Amino acid sequence: MEMDVMSDKLISVKQVAEVLGCSEREIWRMVQDGELPRAVRRGHSARWFCSDIEGYLQKLKEQRGV
């Protein structure tokens, strides 16, 4: 099975906050509470896979019955 690693973009905490419409501080709270997946760390940078954030949004939609 071949995996296309390049198709899953990494985004910053600022970008995640923009997508979810909240503050960066709230993103870190959501990670701490286990609501969002943990970030991938590279040195001092934290990044999330777009697919993880899309999955979170899909889960929210399913919870409200959409």
PyMOL Python script that loads the backbone (N, CA, C, O; Angstrom):
from pymol import cmd

cmd.read_pdbstr("""\
ATOM      1  N   MET A   1       0.852  -1.172   0.000  1.00  0.00           N
ATOM      2  CA  MET A   1       0.000   0.000   0.000  1.00  0.00           C
ATOM      3  C   MET A   1       0.900   1.237   0.000  1.00  0.00           C
ATOM      4  O   MET A   1       1.800   1.353   0.831  1.00  0.00           O
ATOM      5  N   GLU A   2       0.655   2.156  -0.928  1.00  0.00           N
ATOM      6  CA  GLU A   2       1.450   3.374  -1.027  1.00  0.00           C
ATOM      7  C   GLU A   2       0.710   4.524  -0.368  1.00  0.00           C
ATOM      8  O   GLU A   2      -0.492   4.695  -0.572  1.00  0.00           O
ATOM      9  N   MET A   3       1.426   5.313   0.420  1.00  0.00           N
ATOM     10  CA  MET A   3       0.811   6.426   1.130  1.00  0.00           C
ATOM     11  C   MET A   3       1.273   7.741   0.505  1.00  0.00           C
ATOM     12  O   MET A   3       2.471   7.943   0.302  1.00  0.00           O
ATOM     13  N   ASP A   4       0.337   8.630   0.201  1.00  0.00           N
ATOM     14  CA  ASP A   4       0.670   9.931  -0.353  1.00  0.00           C
ATOM     15  C   ASP A   4       0.779  10.936   0.785  1.00  0.00           C
ATOM     16  O   ASP A   4      -0.197  11.601   1.133  1.00  0.00           O
ATOM     17  N   VAL A   5       1.971  11.041   1.362  1.00  0.00           N
ATOM     18  CA  VAL A   5       2.208  11.890   2.525  1.00  0.00           C
ATOM     19  C   VAL A   5       2.043  13.371   2.176  1.00  0.00           C
ATOM     20  O   VAL A   5       1.602  14.152   3.020  1.00  0.00           O
ATOM     21  N   MET A   6       2.382  13.762   0.972  1.00  0.00           N
ATOM     22  CA  MET A   6       2.349  15.164   0.581  1.00  0.00           C
ATOM     23  C   MET A   6       0.932  15.718   0.462  1.00  0.00           C
ATOM     24  O   MET A   6       0.755  16.935   0.409  1.00  0.00           O
ATOM     25  N   SER A   7      -0.067  14.864   0.421  1.00  0.00           N
ATOM     26  CA  SER A   7      -1.436  15.346   0.253  1.00  0.00           C
ATOM     27  C   SER A   7      -2.033  15.898   1.547  1.00  0.00           C
ATOM     28  O   SER A   7      -3.089  16.529   1.508  1.00  0.00           O
ATOM     29  N   ASP A   8      -1.390  15.678   2.683  1.00  0.00           N
ATOM     30  CA  ASP A   8      -1.918  16.149   3.966  1.00  0.00           C
ATOM     31  C   ASP A   8      -1.060  17.287   4.487  1.00  0.00           C
ATOM     32  O   ASP A   8      -0.006  17.063   5.082  1.00  0.00           O
ATOM     33  N   LYS A   9      -1.518  18.501   4.260  1.00  0.00           N
ATOM     34  CA  LYS A   9      -0.796  19.712   4.632  1.00  0.00           C
ATOM     35  C   LYS A   9      -0.783  19.907   6.143  1.00  0.00           C
ATOM     36  O   LYS A   9      -1.738  19.541   6.828  1.00  0.00           O
ATOM     37  N   LEU A  10       0.300  20.484   6.662  1.00  0.00           N
ATOM     38  CA  LEU A  10       0.397  20.841   8.073  1.00  0.00           C
ATOM     39  C   LEU A  10       0.074  22.322   8.223  1.00  0.00           C
ATOM     40  O   LEU A  10       0.528  23.147   7.430  1.00  0.00           O
ATOM     41  N   ILE A  11      -0.718  22.657   9.251  1.00  0.00           N
ATOM     42  CA  ILE A  11      -1.089  24.050   9.480  1.00  0.00           C
ATOM     43  C   ILE A  11      -0.756  24.457  10.918  1.00  0.00           C
ATOM     44  O   ILE A  11      -0.698  23.619  11.819  1.00  0.00           O
ATOM     45  N   SER A  12      -0.541  25.750  11.109  1.00  0.00           N
ATOM     46  CA  SER A  12      -0.135  26.295  12.405  1.00  0.00           C
ATOM     47  C   SER A  12      -1.318  26.477  13.347  1.00  0.00           C
ATOM     48  O   SER A  12      -2.476  26.358  12.945  1.00  0.00           O
ATOM     49  N   VAL A  13      -1.008  26.768  14.604  1.00  0.00           N
ATOM     50  CA  VAL A  13      -2.055  27.025  15.596  1.00  0.00           C
ATOM     51  C   VAL A  13      -2.876  28.245  15.190  1.00  0.00           C
ATOM     52  O   VAL A  13      -4.087  28.277  15.407  1.00  0.00           O
ATOM     53  N   LYS A  14      -2.233  29.236  14.608  1.00  0.00           N
ATOM     54  CA  LYS A  14      -2.952  30.422  14.144  1.00  0.00           C
ATOM     55  C   LYS A  14      -3.965  30.048  13.061  1.00  0.00           C
ATOM     56  O   LYS A  14      -5.098  30.528  13.075  1.00  0.00           O
ATOM     57  N   GLN A  15      -3.560  29.199  12.132  1.00  0.00           N
ATOM     58  CA  GLN A  15      -4.467  28.769  11.071  1.00  0.00           C
ATOM     59  C   GLN A  15      -5.601  27.906  11.610  1.00  0.00           C
ATOM     60  O   GLN A  15      -6.741  28.029  11.162  1.00  0.00           O
ATOM     61  N   VAL A  16      -5.297  27.034  12.570  1.00  0.00           N
ATOM     62  CA  VAL A  16      -6.345  26.207  13.181  1.00  0.00           C
ATOM     63  C   VAL A  16      -7.364  27.108  13.877  1.00  0.00           C
ATOM     64  O   VAL A  16      -8.571  26.900  13.753  1.00  0.00           O
ATOM     65  N   ALA A  17      -6.873  28.109  14.608  1.00  0.00           N
ATOM     66  CA  ALA A  17      -7.765  29.038  15.300  1.00  0.00           C
ATOM     67  C   ALA A  17      -8.657  29.786  14.311  1.00  0.00           C
ATOM     68  O   ALA A  17      -9.837  30.003  14.585  1.00  0.00           O
ATOM     69  N   GLU A  18      -8.106  30.180  13.173  1.00  0.00           N
ATOM     70  CA  GLU A  18      -8.900  30.865  12.152  1.00  0.00           C
ATOM     71  C   GLU A  18      -9.990  29.952  11.599  1.00  0.00           C
ATOM     72  O   GLU A  18     -11.134  30.371  11.422  1.00  0.00           O
ATOM     73  N   VAL A  19      -9.627  28.707  11.331  1.00  0.00           N
ATOM     74  CA  VAL A  19     -10.599  27.742  10.799  1.00  0.00           C
ATOM     75  C   VAL A  19     -11.736  27.501  11.788  1.00  0.00           C
ATOM     76  O   VAL A  19     -12.902  27.428  11.399  1.00  0.00           O
ATOM     77  N   LEU A  20     -11.389  27.378  13.071  1.00  0.00           N
ATOM     78  CA  LEU A  20     -12.394  27.063  14.086  1.00  0.00           C
ATOM     79  C   LEU A  20     -13.059  28.302  14.678  1.00  0.00           C
ATOM     80  O   LEU A  20     -14.013  28.190  15.448  1.00  0.00           O
ATOM     81  N   GLY A  21     -12.560  29.476  14.322  1.00  0.00           N
ATOM     82  CA  GLY A  21     -13.177  30.715  14.797  1.00  0.00           C
ATOM     83  C   GLY A  21     -12.999  30.950  16.287  1.00  0.00           C
ATOM     84  O   GLY A  21     -13.925  31.391  16.968  1.00  0.00           O
ATOM     85  N   CYS A  22     -11.817  30.655  16.787  1.00  0.00           N
ATOM     86  CA  CYS A  22     -11.546  30.874  18.200  1.00  0.00           C
ATOM     87  C   CYS A  22     -10.111  31.361  18.371  1.00  0.00           C
ATOM     88  O   CYS A  22      -9.396  31.545  17.385  1.00  0.00           O
ATOM     89  N   SER A  23      -9.692  31.568  19.597  1.00  0.00           N
ATOM     90  CA  SER A  23      -8.341  32.058  19.861  1.00  0.00           C
ATOM     91  C   SER A  23      -7.334  30.905  19.859  1.00  0.00           C
ATOM     92  O   SER A  23      -7.696  29.735  19.981  1.00  0.00           O
ATOM     93  N   GLU A  24      -6.068  31.273  19.716  1.00  0.00           N
ATOM     94  CA  GLU A  24      -5.003  30.274  19.797  1.00  0.00           C
ATOM     95  C   GLU A  24      -4.980  29.643  21.190  1.00  0.00           C
ATOM     96  O   GLU A  24      -4.729  28.447  21.334  1.00  0.00           O
ATOM     97  N   ARG A  25      -5.242  30.447  22.196  1.00  0.00           N
ATOM     98  CA  ARG A  25      -5.284  29.929  23.570  1.00  0.00           C
ATOM     99  C   ARG A  25      -6.373  28.852  23.710  1.00  0.00           C
ATOM    100  O   ARG A  25      -6.168  27.837  24.375  1.00  0.00           O
ATOM    101  N   GLU A  26      -7.514  29.083  23.084  1.00  0.00           N
ATOM    102  CA  GLU A  26      -8.599  28.097  23.128  1.00  0.00           C
ATOM    103  C   GLU A  26      -8.187  26.797  22.432  1.00  0.00           C
ATOM    104  O   GLU A  26      -8.566  25.713  22.875  1.00  0.00           O
ATOM    105  N   ILE A  27      -7.423  26.898  21.357  1.00  0.00           N
ATOM    106  CA  ILE A  27      -6.925  25.690  20.679  1.00  0.00           C
ATOM    107  C   ILE A  27      -6.102  24.856  21.647  1.00  0.00           C
ATOM    108  O   ILE A  27      -6.285  23.642  21.736  1.00  0.00           O
ATOM    109  N   TRP A  28      -5.196  25.502  22.373  1.00  0.00           N
ATOM    110  CA  TRP A  28      -4.361  24.768  23.330  1.00  0.00           C
ATOM    111  C   TRP A  28      -5.200  24.160  24.455  1.00  0.00           C
ATOM    112  O   TRP A  28      -4.892  23.066  24.928  1.00  0.00           O
ATOM    113  N   ARG A  29      -6.249  24.850  24.886  1.00  0.00           N
ATOM    114  CA  ARG A  29      -7.157  24.267  25.903  1.00  0.00           C
ATOM    115  C   ARG A  29      -7.852  23.022  25.349  1.00  0.00           C
ATOM    116  O   ARG A  29      -7.986  22.014  26.043  1.00  0.00           O
ATOM    117  N   MET A  30      -8.290  23.107  24.096  1.00  0.00           N
ATOM    118  CA  MET A  30      -8.979  21.981  23.469  1.00  0.00           C
ATOM    119  C   MET A  30      -8.045  20.774  23.336  1.00  0.00           C
ATOM    120  O   MET A  30      -8.475  19.632  23.499  1.00  0.00           O
ATOM    121  N   VAL A  31      -6.781  21.028  23.043  1.00  0.00           N
ATOM    122  CA  VAL A  31      -5.794  19.945  22.972  1.00  0.00           C
ATOM    123  C   VAL A  31      -5.598  19.343  24.366  1.00  0.00           C
ATOM    124  O   VAL A  31      -5.586  18.123  24.524  1.00  0.00           O
ATOM    125  N   GLN A  32      -5.446  20.190  25.354  1.00  0.00           N
ATOM    126  CA  GLN A  32      -5.242  19.727  26.728  1.00  0.00           C
ATOM    127  C   GLN A  32      -6.422  18.889  27.219  1.00  0.00           C
ATOM    128  O   GLN A  32      -6.233  17.912  27.944  1.00  0.00           O
ATOM    129  N   ASP A  33      -7.636  19.269  26.823  1.00  0.00           N
ATOM    130  CA  ASP A  33      -8.842  18.541  27.226  1.00  0.00           C
ATOM    131  C   ASP A  33      -9.096  17.296  26.385  1.00  0.00           C
ATOM    132  O   ASP A  33     -10.023  16.537  26.667  1.00  0.00           O
ATOM    133  N   GLY A  34      -8.282  17.079  25.357  1.00  0.00           N
ATOM    134  CA  GLY A  34      -8.442  15.903  24.502  1.00  0.00           C
ATOM    135  C   GLY A  34      -9.490  16.081  23.421  1.00  0.00           C
ATOM    136  O   GLY A  34      -9.835  15.120  22.732  1.00  0.00           O
ATOM    137  N   GLU A  35      -9.999  17.282  23.260  1.00  0.00           N
ATOM    138  CA  GLU A  35     -11.019  17.549  22.238  1.00  0.00           C
ATOM    139  C   GLU A  35     -10.409  17.609  20.838  1.00  0.00           C
ATOM    140  O   GLU A  35     -11.019  17.156  19.869  1.00  0.00           O
ATOM    141  N   LEU A  36      -9.215  18.166  20.738  1.00  0.00           N
ATOM    142  CA  LEU A  36      -8.461  18.210  19.481  1.00  0.00           C
ATOM    143  C   LEU A  36      -7.248  17.296  19.596  1.00  0.00           C
ATOM    144  O   LEU A  36      -6.719  17.100  20.691  1.00  0.00           O
ATOM    145  N   PRO A  37      -6.803  16.735  18.474  1.00  0.00           N
ATOM    146  CA  PRO A  37      -5.594  15.906  18.529  1.00  0.00           C
ATOM    147  C   PRO A  37      -4.370  16.758  18.858  1.00  0.00           C
ATOM    148  O   PRO A  37      -4.363  17.970  18.638  1.00  0.00           O
ATOM    149  N   ARG A  38      -3.356  16.118  19.377  1.00  0.00           N
ATOM    150  CA  ARG A  38      -2.118  16.812  19.693  1.00  0.00           C
ATOM    151  C   ARG A  38      -1.420  17.252  18.414  1.00  0.00           C
ATOM    152  O   ARG A  38      -1.582  16.641  17.358  1.00  0.00           O
ATOM    153  N   ALA A  39      -0.654  18.304  18.527  1.00  0.00           N
ATOM    154  CA  ALA A  39       0.095  18.835  17.396  1.00  0.00           C
ATOM    155  C   ALA A  39       1.334  17.990  17.126  1.00  0.00           C
ATOM    156  O   ALA A  39       1.852  17.306  18.009  1.00  0.00           O
ATOM    157  N   VAL A  40       1.789  18.059  15.885  1.00  0.00           N
ATOM    158  CA  VAL A  40       3.075  17.489  15.503  1.00  0.00           C
ATOM    159  C   VAL A  40       4.117  18.543  15.851  1.00  0.00           C
ATOM    160  O   VAL A  40       3.959  19.707  15.483  1.00  0.00           O
ATOM    161  N   ARG A  41       5.157  18.166  16.541  1.00  0.00           N
ATOM    162  CA  ARG A  41       6.186  19.126  16.959  1.00  0.00           C
ATOM    163  C   ARG A  41       7.440  18.959  16.103  1.00  0.00           C
ATOM    164  O   ARG A  41       7.918  17.849  15.873  1.00  0.00           O
ATOM    165  N   ARG A  42       7.951  20.087  15.644  1.00  0.00           N
ATOM    166  CA  ARG A  42       9.234  20.155  14.939  1.00  0.00           C
ATOM    167  C   ARG A  42       9.997  21.309  15.564  1.00  0.00           C
ATOM    168  O   ARG A  42       9.759  22.470  15.232  1.00  0.00           O
ATOM    169  N   GLY A  43      10.911  20.993  16.467  1.00  0.00           N
ATOM    170  CA  GLY A  43      11.597  22.045  17.205  1.00  0.00           C
ATOM    171  C   GLY A  43      10.597  22.772  18.089  1.00  0.00           C
ATOM    172  O   GLY A  43       9.923  22.155  18.914  1.00  0.00           O
ATOM    173  N   HIS A  44      10.503  24.086  17.914  1.00  0.00           N
ATOM    174  CA  HIS A  44       9.562  24.888  18.703  1.00  0.00           C
ATOM    175  C   HIS A  44       8.241  25.111  17.979  1.00  0.00           C
ATOM    176  O   HIS A  44       7.359  25.797  18.496  1.00  0.00           O
ATOM    177  N   SER A  45       8.098  24.543  16.798  1.00  0.00           N
ATOM    178  CA  SER A  45       6.871  24.726  16.018  1.00  0.00           C
ATOM    179  C   SER A  45       5.866  23.626  16.310  1.00  0.00           C
ATOM    180  O   SER A  45       6.232  22.470  16.525  1.00  0.00           O
ATOM    181  N   ALA A  46       4.606  23.997  16.316  1.00  0.00           N
ATOM    182  CA  ALA A  46       3.507  23.040  16.476  1.00  0.00           C
ATOM    183  C   ALA A  46       2.636  23.133  15.233  1.00  0.00           C
ATOM    184  O   ALA A  46       2.256  24.227  14.818  1.00  0.00           O
ATOM    185  N   ARG A  47       2.323  22.004  14.647  1.00  0.00           N
ATOM    186  CA  ARG A  47       1.506  21.964  13.438  1.00  0.00           C
ATOM    187  C   ARG A  47       0.504  20.828  13.541  1.00  0.00           C
ATOM    188  O   ARG A  47       0.756  19.811  14.187  1.00  0.00           O
ATOM    189  N   TRP A  48      -0.650  21.023  12.883  1.00  0.00           N
ATOM    190  CA  TRP A  48      -1.685  19.998  12.819  1.00  0.00           C
ATOM    191  C   TRP A  48      -1.881  19.575  11.375  1.00  0.00           C
ATOM    192  O   TRP A  48      -1.728  20.378  10.454  1.00  0.00           O
ATOM    193  N   PHE A  49      -2.217  18.318  11.188  1.00  0.00           N
ATOM    194  CA  PHE A  49      -2.602  17.849   9.863  1.00  0.00           C
ATOM    195  C   PHE A  49      -3.987  18.395   9.542  1.00  0.00           C
ATOM    196  O   PHE A  49      -4.889  18.358  10.379  1.00  0.00           O
ATOM    197  N   CYS A  50      -4.146  18.899   8.333  1.00  0.00           N
ATOM    198  CA  CYS A  50      -5.459  19.398   7.899  1.00  0.00           C
ATOM    199  C   CYS A  50      -6.524  18.323   8.078  1.00  0.00           C
ATOM    200  O   CYS A  50      -7.651  18.620   8.472  1.00  0.00           O
ATOM    201  N   SER A  51      -6.172  17.095   7.794  1.00  0.00           N
ATOM    202  CA  SER A  51      -7.151  16.008   7.901  1.00  0.00           C
ATOM    203  C   SER A  51      -7.633  15.820   9.339  1.00  0.00           C
ATOM    204  O   SER A  51      -8.786  15.444   9.554  1.00  0.00           O
ATOM    205  N   ASP A  52      -6.773  16.076  10.327  1.00  0.00           N
ATOM    206  CA  ASP A  52      -7.190  15.976  11.730  1.00  0.00           C
ATOM    207  C   ASP A  52      -8.222  17.050  12.064  1.00  0.00           C
ATOM    208  O   ASP A  52      -9.198  16.785  12.767  1.00  0.00           O
ATOM    209  N   ILE A  53      -8.003  18.262  11.557  1.00  0.00           N
ATOM    210  CA  ILE A  53      -8.942  19.352  11.822  1.00  0.00           C
ATOM    211  C   ILE A  53     -10.239  19.114  11.062  1.00  0.00           C
ATOM    212  O   ILE A  53     -11.322  19.370  11.589  1.00  0.00           O
ATOM    213  N   GLU A  54     -10.143  18.628   9.830  1.00  0.00           N
ATOM    214  CA  GLU A  54     -11.353  18.289   9.062  1.00  0.00           C
ATOM    215  C   GLU A  54     -12.141  17.197   9.765  1.00  0.00           C
ATOM    216  O   GLU A  54     -13.371  17.243   9.803  1.00  0.00           O
ATOM    217  N   GLY A  55     -11.437  16.211  10.324  1.00  0.00           N
ATOM    218  CA  GLY A  55     -12.095  15.144  11.070  1.00  0.00           C
ATOM    219  C   GLY A  55     -12.814  15.670  12.302  1.00  0.00           C
ATOM    220  O   GLY A  55     -13.911  15.219  12.631  1.00  0.00           O
ATOM    221  N   TYR A  56     -12.193  16.622  12.979  1.00  0.00           N
ATOM    222  CA  TYR A  56     -12.826  17.245  14.150  1.00  0.00           C
ATOM    223  C   TYR A  56     -14.104  17.968  13.737  1.00  0.00           C
ATOM    224  O   TYR A  56     -15.133  17.838  14.399  1.00  0.00           O
ATOM    225  N   LEU A  57     -14.043  18.725  12.649  1.00  0.00           N
ATOM    226  CA  LEU A  57     -15.231  19.435  12.163  1.00  0.00           C
ATOM    227  C   LEU A  57     -16.337  18.464  11.751  1.00  0.00           C
ATOM    228  O   LEU A  57     -17.515  18.712  12.011  1.00  0.00           O
ATOM    229  N   GLN A  58     -15.959  17.374  11.117  1.00  0.00           N
ATOM    230  CA  GLN A  58     -16.937  16.362  10.712  1.00  0.00           C
ATOM    231  C   GLN A  58     -17.609  15.750  11.941  1.00  0.00           C
ATOM    232  O   GLN A  58     -18.816  15.509  11.940  1.00  0.00           O
ATOM    233  N   LYS A  59     -16.819  15.500  12.990  1.00  0.00           N
ATOM    234  CA  LYS A  59     -17.366  14.944  14.234  1.00  0.00           C
ATOM    235  C   LYS A  59     -18.377  15.910  14.845  1.00  0.00           C
ATOM    236  O   LYS A  59     -19.421  15.487  15.340  1.00  0.00           O
ATOM    237  N   LEU A  60     -18.069  17.215  14.811  1.00  0.00           N
ATOM    238  CA  LEU A  60     -19.019  18.205  15.314  1.00  0.00           C
ATOM    239  C   LEU A  60     -20.327  18.185  14.531  1.00  0.00           C
ATOM    240  O   LEU A  60     -21.407  18.270  15.115  1.00  0.00           O
ATOM    241  N   LYS A  61     -20.230  18.072  13.207  1.00  0.00           N
ATOM    242  CA  LYS A  61     -21.417  18.013  12.365  1.00  0.00           C
ATOM    243  C   LYS A  61     -22.280  16.791  12.688  1.00  0.00           C
ATOM    244  O   LYS A  61     -23.506  16.876  12.758  1.00  0.00           O
ATOM    245  N   GLU A  62     -21.610  15.656  12.882  1.00  0.00           N
ATOM    246  CA  GLU A  62     -22.322  14.421  13.191  1.00  0.00           C
ATOM    247  C   GLU A  62     -23.021  14.526  14.544  1.00  0.00           C
ATOM    248  O   GLU A  62     -24.132  14.021  14.709  1.00  0.00           O
ATOM    249  N   GLN A  63     -22.378  15.179  15.515  1.00  0.00           N
ATOM    250  CA  GLN A  63     -22.971  15.328  16.844  1.00  0.00           C
ATOM    251  C   GLN A  63     -24.256  16.151  16.815  1.00  0.00           C
ATOM    252  O   GLN A  63     -25.166  15.920  17.611  1.00  0.00           O
ATOM    253  N   ARG A  64     -24.323  17.096  15.907  1.00  0.00           N
ATOM    254  CA  ARG A  64     -25.537  17.922  15.838  1.00  0.00           C
ATOM    255  C   ARG A  64     -26.523  17.414  14.794  1.00  0.00           C
ATOM    256  O   ARG A  64     -27.553  18.041  14.546  1.00  0.00           O
ATOM    257  N   GLY A  65     -26.204  16.277  14.184  1.00  0.00           N
ATOM    258  CA  GLY A  65     -27.145  15.620  13.290  1.00  0.00           C
ATOM    259  C   GLY A  65     -27.173  16.151  11.870  1.00  0.00           C
ATOM    260  O   GLY A  65     -28.189  16.044  11.184  1.00  0.00           O
ATOM    261  N   VAL A  66     -26.053  16.728  11.420  1.00  0.00           N
ATOM    262  CA  VAL A  66     -26.004  17.260  10.039  1.00  0.00           C
ATOM    263  C   VAL A  66     -25.377  16.235   9.140  1.00  0.00           C
ATOM    264  O   VAL A  66     -25.236  16.470   7.940  1.00  0.00           O
TER     265      VAL A  66
END
""", "prot")
cmd.dss("prot")
cmd.show_as("cartoon", "prot")
cmd.util.cbc("prot")
cmd.orient("prot")
